C-alpha cells in the first residue's frame, strides 16, 4: 500500500492572513481622522444672545414649583411639603404655605406649579393645596392666566 500524500507532508497548520485586517483598520483610522477634522472645521465658537422673554425659553428651562400633599394612612393629609419645608394641614399652616408660595412665585410670570398627591389621598385634602396656589398667585401679583398648575396623582392603577 502506498502512503497517503496528506500524511507524507507532515501535520497540517493553519495560518491567518492578517493583511486585509490591517488594511481595514488603517482605512477606519483614516476615515475617523478625516471626519473629525470636517466636524471641527464647522464648529465656530459664538457668543449667542440670551432671550429676555419667558416665552422664548424651552419648557424644561422654566421655573417649576413642586407642592407635595403628604399622605396619611386614613386617606387624609399629614401636611404639605414645598421644597424641604413642611406645612401643617391646619389654617395656620396653610397661611404659611400661601406666603411661601407667593415668595417663590414672585418675579416669575411663567411659573409652573406641580401639585403632587397620592391616589389614596381624598380630594378634600388636595383642594386646600390648589387654593393655596391660587392665593399665592394673588399675593405675588402674577396674573392667574400666566401661571400653569398641574395636578399629578401618584399611586396604583385606576380601577374602572
N, C-alpha and C positions, 0 to 999 in steps of 0.2 A: 504494500500500500504506500501510496505517496503521501507526503506530509502536506498539510494544507498551507496555502500561501499566506493566510492571515496569521497563523501561528508562527510561521517561519520568520516573519518580520519582527516579532517581539511583541510585548504588551502595547496595547493602544494608549494614546494620550489625547487629551482634549486641550486645545488652546483657543482662547477667545481673542478675536481681533479687536483691539481697543482703539484703533484709528478712527472709525466712524463715531464712536462715543466721544472721543476727544474733540473731533471736528464739531460735533453738535454742541458741546459745552462752550467752545470758543465762539460759535455763532450766537448762542444765547447771551454770552457776556457782551459781545459787540452790540447786539440788539438793545439790551438794557442800558448800556452806556449812552448810546445814541438817543434813546427815548428820554432818558433823564436830562440830557442836555437840551432837548427840544422843550421839555416841560419847564425847565428853569429859565429858558430864554423868554417864555411867555409870561413869566411872573415878574411883575413890577411892584415895588413897594410904594403904596399910595396912602395918603392921609385922607380917608373918606370923610365926608361931612356927617355929622350926627343929627338925626331928626329931633326937632323940639316938640313935635306934637305926639300925644299918646296914641293917636290913630295910626301913626307910622310904625309903631313897634309890633313885633310878632306877638301873637297871643301868649306864647310861653314866657316872653320877657316882661309881661305886665306884672304889676304888684298883685300879690294874692294874699288874702287873709283867710285863715282856716279857723273856724269856730267848731269845736267838738262838743257834742252833747254826751257827757259821760254817763253810760247806762248803769242803772241799779238793777237788783235782782227781780223786783216786782213789776217791771215794765216802766218804772219811773226813771228819773234822772238823779244821779248823785251830785251833779253840778255841771258847770260849763267850763271848758278849757280854751283859752285863747293864747296860743304860743305855749309858754311854760307856766302861765298864771292860771289858777283855778278860781272860779267864782261859785258861790253858793247858789242854789236854786231858789232862794228866797228873794223878797223885794229889794233888800239892800244889796245883795249880790248882783242882781240884775241891773241895778242902778250903776254899780261899779263897772259892770260889763259894758254898759252903754257908753260910759265915759272912756273906757279903754278902747272901745271900737272907734269912737269919734277921734281920739288921738291917733290911732293907726290909720284912719282914712283921710285925715287932714292933708290937703295938698295932692291928693291922688284922685282926680276926677274919673279915671277909667278903672277904678279898683274892682277886683273880682273877689267876692266873698263866697267861700265854700262852707256850708253848714253840714257837718258830718254827724250822722246819728245811726245807732244800731237799729236793726229791723224790729227788735223786741221793744224798743222804746215807744211809748204811747205818744201820739201826736200832740197831746195836751202839754207835753214837756218840750216838744220841738218848737211849738208856736211862740213861746216866750223868747227863744233864741232868734226867731225871724223878726219878732217885734223889736228886739234889741238892736238888730242890724238896721232896721228902718229908723229907729230913734237915733242911732249913731250917725246915720247919714244926715239926718236933720240937724244934729248938733255940729257936725263937721262943716256944714254949709255946702255939701255936694248935692247937686240936683239928682233926685231919685232916678230919673231916666238915664243917667250916665253910668250908674253902677250896675253890676251884674251880681245876682245872688243865685247860687246853685245849692240845691238840697241833695246831698249824697247819702244814700241809705246803705248801710253795711250789714251783712249777715247772710243767712242761707237763702235758698231759692224761694220764690213766691209760690204759695200753694194756690191753685186755681180755684 
